[in-house]
Amino acid sequence: MPIVAQSTETTDWVSRFADEVIEESERRAPGKPVVVASGLSPSGPIHLGNLREVMTPHLVADEIRRRGYQVRHLISWDDYDRYRKVPAGVTGIDETWAEHIGKPLTSVPAPKGSPYPNWAEHFKAAMIGSLGELGVEFDGISQTKQYTSGAYREQILHAMRHRNEIDAILDQYRTRKAPAKKSQKPVDEAELEAAEGSGAATEDDGSSGSAGYFPYKPYCGNCEKDFTTVTSYDDDSTELTYACTACGFSETVRLNEFNRGKLVWKVDWPMRWAYEGVIFEPSGVDHSSPGSSYQVGGQIVGIFGGKQPIGPMYAFVGISGMAKMSSSRGGVPTPADALKIMEPQLLRWLYARRKPNQSFKVAFDQEIQRLYDEWDRLEAKVADGTALPADRAAHSRAVRTASGELPGTPRPLPYRTLASVADITAGHEDQALRILSELDPSRPLTSLDEVRPRYDKAEAWINTHVPADQRTIVREEPDAELLKSLDERSRESIRLLLDGLAEHWSLDGLTHLVYGVPKVQAGFSADATPKELPPEIKTAQRAFFALLYQLLVGRDTGPRLPTLLLAVGQEKVRYLLGE
């Protein structure tokens, strides 16, 4: 099958795919724009797993643009698909939406309170907004408009004329059992549905009618639903008769002028490959099984005079601390959710740095701080020329497209520091600016705009993803009982800290001070390195930190101590520590 090989070499996967796509495009359609494609069904919230269906061809298309070629990235909105079930967790809907099952997504009302005219437009809008933030250029194609305008009329009539050939291809797989997956962990029904991408994995393939096989399914002229069966069709006149099992309606129409129906999914997808001249399109891991839409489509596309696109199979995208995603479950994070807590560059990087066949997780928990630290280290390596070629390429694809640089934070301070400050100040911007301006006295911050939008993302993460019992609340009064109970060694450690506060009042200075106090108490220099110190110094540091956290915030842990001290302020630190 014409699937791009997955290399194990440490190279930039995007460049390798771009090489193959350009070569294939020049072979199939010389002189024409390169066409890559994605398919999204707005049947509910379009989640971060679906985003891989877009980001994979986007990155390849963008590389091709950088090389000076014309390229079109098509996103087919499968908004003429049937509404299959009421998704969980969507606000503004209730069980009454079940009455719309079987209708096209564009005929289903939007959730209550939505400004959009129908269900499909409501969920498309959020994704379109996110793609704009991510710098994804695309040509959107509404399948509702394509089908209802008659754009596919000749393709539909052609499929009906060749229905026996299509049926014979499908029949090869109808009784074949899929082999057990070897490389992919077991997935549940909802995940298979999400991975199938465009269309529905379980959709009727047109073989259910007693009158024979028909690859076309009308939407009922009475109830608008697709619980219909074609009972007869005449190739010469194109007269088609169908009956609806939902409402009992029946009618006879001429298919050469009828625009209220669509090809079944396993025929629809390869028809579009041929119609649009698609060269590259990725597909979910389930397409490796016999009878999957991609494999069957590879044979059916020839009936329409086209060829199957090349493209990798992509692995699932998970969420840190959550099970794999599926749009059929409530609360599944979307690209818009991710972009509330992370800059577009970081989200792009997560998709760019992993080959499509490698799974990865998007962090919504504490792991986001580690990811940001890793990103900042990469930025430093790129700046000083020490980054590896593949890492440098992934960074470049994250921060810019062929159209230019994505807007970024002018002064990107560490995310964990910004999150700590946002946590401690609880929305008081003047306090946040005071603390951040003291991080580096040699280069004080003059406005929060210098650290935006990263600061706003960190603040959103604190407010929406950190449980209330983990938020930092600084004591109002000293813990007199704890202070009174301290032994002489603990009192000495606090005195050493207080004596050095004024001199070390900066992020680096306080870091040196808090780590240095236990060293000095043990008879070592505050500058001594870990290699020069016995293991018990680490134990003493942990005990000292826990004591300070208890005295300042009433817990054994909290934000990094240097940041916390700056946030509390010198005067209050001295007050809470008993001076």
C-alpha positions, -999 to +999 in steps of 0.1 A: +000+000+000+013+035-007+020+045+029+050+066+037+076+045+055+082+052+091+120+057+095+137+050+128+165+074+120+169+105+141+159+129+114+132+155+109+102+134+099+085+164+083+113+170+058+112+133+048+075+133+042+078+166+023+104+150+000+081+121-008+050+142-012+067+166-036+080+137-057+046+120-057+028+152-067+052+158-096+045+123-108+007+125-105+000+162-112+030+180-126+028+218-124-003+218-102-004+228-065+004+200-040-028+189-023-028+176+013-059+168+032-075+164+066-110+154+076-129+164+107-164+155+118-180+183+140-202+158+157-191+171+191-161+189+206-131+184+183-104+172+207-066+171+208-064+137+192-083+150+162-058+179+161-032+154+149-053+148+118-047+184+110-012+191+124+005+163+105-005+175+070-002+211+081+035+207+091+042+188+058+023+215+038+042+243+056+076+226+048+065+224+011+056+261+012+089+270+027+105+254-003+086+276-027+059+252-039+022+260-041+003+238-018-033+235-006-042+220+027-079+210+025-099+204+056-131+185+048-157+193+074-178+162+075-209+182+084-232+161+062-225+130+083-254+117+103-258+127+139-251+094+156-255+100+193-259+127+220-223+133+233-217+134+270-205+165+287-218+191+262-235+220+280-267+233+266-281+200+255-303+173+271-318+139+262-343+156+238-314+159+213-318+122+207-347+130+185-323+143+159-302+111+156-300+102+119-302+138+106-272+156+090-251+175+115-261+207+098-298+200+104-294+195+142-299+226+164-269+240+181-266+237+219-288+261+237-273+296+240-250+291+210-248+320+184-243+295+156-271+282+133-266+245+138-247+218+156-219+215+130-212+252+128-211+254+166-183+229+169-165+240+138-162+275+151-141+266+181-117+245+160-114+272+134-105+297+161-078+274+175-063+267+141-060+305+136-041+308+168-019+279+158-010+294+124-027+267+104-036+278+069-063+257+052-091+256+027-123+245+044-148+224+025-183+218+038-195+185+027-231+197+033-225+224+006-208+199-017-236+174-016-266+197-015-252+219-043-248+188-066-210+192-068-207+154-066-236+145-088-215+128-115-194+110-089-227+097-073-241+085-106-207+069-114-207+050-081-242+038-087-233+025-122-203+007-107-221-005-075-214-042-083-177-036-085-178-016-052-198-043-036-173-070-046-145-050-031-163-045+002-174-081+002-138-092+005-137-078+040-172-083+054-165-117+069-128-112+076-118-109+112-092-083+121-060-097+135-050-087+170-030-055+173+007-060+182+021-026+186-009-007+197-025-010+232-061-022+232-085+007+225-121+010+234-150+016+211-150+053+216-113+056+208-118+036+176-145+060+167-123+090+174-093+075+155-114+068+124-113+106+118-135+115+089-168+097+089-180+069+112-162+036+116-195+017+121-215+034+094-236+012+071-216+005+039-248+002+018-252-036+019-283-037+041-310-035+015-328-066+002-330-050-033-292-053-037-262-032-029-264+006-033-235+029-022-258+059-018-281+068+012-308+094+009-319+116+038-357+112+042-378+139+026-401+139+055-382+134+088-347+144+074-332+112+089-311+085+072-330+055+083-337+049+047-334+019+023-331+021-014-357-003-028-350+002-065-328+021-089-327+024-127-294+033-143-309+047-175-335+071-160-316+074-126-350+069-109-344+059-073-371+048-048-364+046-011-384+040+021-378+054+055-381+030+085-382+059+110-414+076+097-427+053+070-423+079+042-414+067+007-407+085-025-393+081-060-367+107-072-344+112-101-308+109-088-295+132-116-313+161-100-317+150-063-293+165-038-305+152-004-282+122+003-246+111+003-224+082-006-217+058+022-185+066+041-162+039+026-171+051-008-173+088+000-137+091+012-120+076-019-144+095-041-131+127-026-094+116-029-100+114-067-122+145-069-097+167-050-065+151-063-052+144-027-015+135-026-011+133+012-035+125+040-028+108+074-050+082+090-056+067+124-040+035+137-071+015+132-067+018+094-041-010+096-069-036+100-086-054+071-118-037+060-108-003+074-118+028+055-083+035+043-075+001+031-108-004+013-106+031-001-073+022-016-091-002-039-123+018-044-105+050-054-095+034-087-131+032-097-132+070-096-100+072-117-079+083-088-051+070-065-048+066-028-029+093-010+004+086+007+005+093+044+015+080+078-008+063+103-008+084+134-009+072+170-032+084+197-027+116+217-034+114+254-038+138+283-014+137+312-033+121+341-063+110+320-073+081+299-070+083+261-093+108+246-126+104+228-151+130+217-179+106+228-170+113+265-176+145+284-148+168+295-123+158+267-098+187+263-099+205+230-073+226+213-091+257+227-087+242+262-050+237+256-045+271+242-059+287+274-030+274+294-001+271+269+012+293+241+006+281+205+043+275+200+044+249+228+013+231+215+028+231+179+061+217+193+043+187+209+030+176+175+061+185+156+087+168+177+071+133+176+068+112+145+032+106+137+034+069+147+046+079+182+020+086+208+025+114+233+005+133+260-006+169+263-001+180+299-029+197+319-015+188+353+018+197+370+036+181+340+030+213+320+057+230+341+082+203+332+073+206+295+078+244+296+112+239+313+121+215+285+109+240+259+129+269+275+160+247+275+155+240+238+151+277+231+184+284+249+202+256+229+188+270+196+200+304+206+235+293+213+238+269+184+240+237+205+206+221+196+206+189+176+194+192+140+161+174+145+154+194+177+163+226+159+139+217+130+111+209+155+117+243+172+116+261+139+083+245+130+068+254+164+077+291+163+071+300+127+053+290+095+061+298+059+040+330+065+062+343+093+068+341+131+040+334+155+034+361+181+053+352+213+060+365+248+086+393+247+103+382+279+094+345+285+101+340+322+099+304+335+063+291+334+065+276+369+076+310+383+048+328+366+023+301+378+036+305+414+033+343+413-003+340+398-011+315+426+002+336+454-012+370+442-047+356+433-053+380+405-037+412+419-017+424+390+001+452+409+014+426+433+024+402+405+043+430+388+061+439+421+072+403+426+083+397+390+102+430+389+123+418+419+133+385+402+162+402+385+170+436+401+195+443+373+167+441+347+134+449+365+101+442+347+083+474+339+049+459+328+031+426+328+028+430+290+065+419+288+055+385+301+022+381+282+007+360+270+027+334+289+017+350+323-020+348+313-017+311+303+000+303+337-026+322+356-054+303+337-037+270+345-036+279+382-072+290+382-086+261+363-064+230+368-049+233+403-073+220+430-083+244+457-066+224+484-033+228+465-035+265+461-011+287+481-025+308+509+001+328+528-005+330+566-019+363+579-003+358+614+029+339+626+024+304+638+034+312+674+030+277+686+054+263+660+079+291+665+079+285+702+085+247+698+116+251+676+149+237+688+181+258+687+193+244+654+160+253+637+161+288+652+197+292+639+186+282+604+159+309+604+183+335+618+208+327+590+180+331+564+168+364+579+203+378+581+209+372+544+175+383+530+183+419+522+216+411+505+201+382+485+168+397+475+165+384+439+155+351+424+191+339+420+202+354+453+174+337+473+180+304+456+216+306+467+205+316+502+179+289+509+201+261+496+231+275+514+217+278+549+219+240+557+254+239+541+267+267+564+251+251+594+269+218+586+303+237+584+305+239+546+307+269+523+273+282+509+290+278+475+299+241+480+287+219+451+267+186+457+298+166+449+316+183+478+288+175+503+277+144+522+243+129+514+228+141+547+229+178+535+201+170+511+181+157+540+188+188+560+177+210+531+144+192+527+137+196+565+146+233+563+124+238+533+095+220+550+099+242+581+098+274+560+067+262+541+049+255+574+058+289+588+048+308+556+018+288+541+009+261+567+019+232+545+050+210+539+053+220+503+044+249+480+058+270+451+096+272+448+108+289+480+127+318+463+096+327+443+074+323+475+098+346+495+097+373+468+059+370+466+054+373+504+078+403+505+107+410+529+087+427+556+061+400+559+086+372+556+104+386+587+071+390+605+060+354+598+094+340+607+092+356+641+116+386+638 
